[in-house]
Amino acid sequence: IYGGSKATAGKHPWMAFLDIQTRDGKEHFCGGVLIKSCWVLTAAHCLEEPVKKIQVSLGKQNLQEKEDHEQIFDAVEVILHDKYKDKGGVLYNDIALLKLQPVDGYCAVETKYVKTACLPDFFLPAGTSCFISGWGETETGDTSHHLLDANVKLISQKRCNEPKLHDNSLDDSMFCAGKLRKPGIDSCSGDSGGPLTCVKNGSYYVYGLVSWGEGCGLKNKPGVYTQVTKFTSWIKDVIQSSSKSRH
Ligand code: 4AZ
């Protein structure tokens, strides 16, 4: 996160840290969002390379410490959207689901530090202020050990597709957000798959997932997010068919 600040414990209790080990021995990380006790939403581009093992940590603030309220799981299923596509860095339908492996019969247990975010069934107007959060790259060029967050505003598709901004790259599986009058507040590499959450009637909704951009924090290049509202029936179908096939 560029231009962010340290998030207080329990402010983003749906925030997941994904530690991804690939078959060719590489390791990278991404963010994710807890939407059900056994299910985490993330970006498909995080899981593009064949993965060997994914560990999902919930309730984390500082990655350098073992924390009392952390809950750690292995992922047992990885489901990428079948229309996910990378066309020269523009990521279409950039969404995936991870199923957690229960520990002693339970997946995520709700606490002050671990909670689910709601799935949106609505579109919010441009100008709405929302949160982004993650352990990704900051303006110093390093990733952050502490969870950082920042406020960004939703930008209309028409504005974001203007030649000066993302020049018609966006389709309806994505939207952009940032502060056009105050560049430098943005998501970046390592924040991918993490949530853009917006508050409606006092509840937090996972309105977007960190997906792509042109650099980070650059003028007229707001970050691009997966439009979660477009995928709520896909999410419900995946979760339903997964629980059916097991019983
Ligand atoms: C990335 O490389 C990435 N500024 C993520 C988000 C943004 C740019 C790049 C948005 O994963």
Boltz pocket constraint, residues with backbone or C-beta under 6 A from the ligand:
constraints:
  - pocket:
      binder: B
      contacts: [[A, 186], [A, 187], [A, 188], [A, 189], [A, 190], [A, 191], [A, 192], [A, 210], [A, 211], [A, 212], [A, 213], [A, 214], [A, 215], [A, 216], [A, 217], [A, 221], [A, 222], [A, 223], [A, 224]]
      max_distance: 6.0
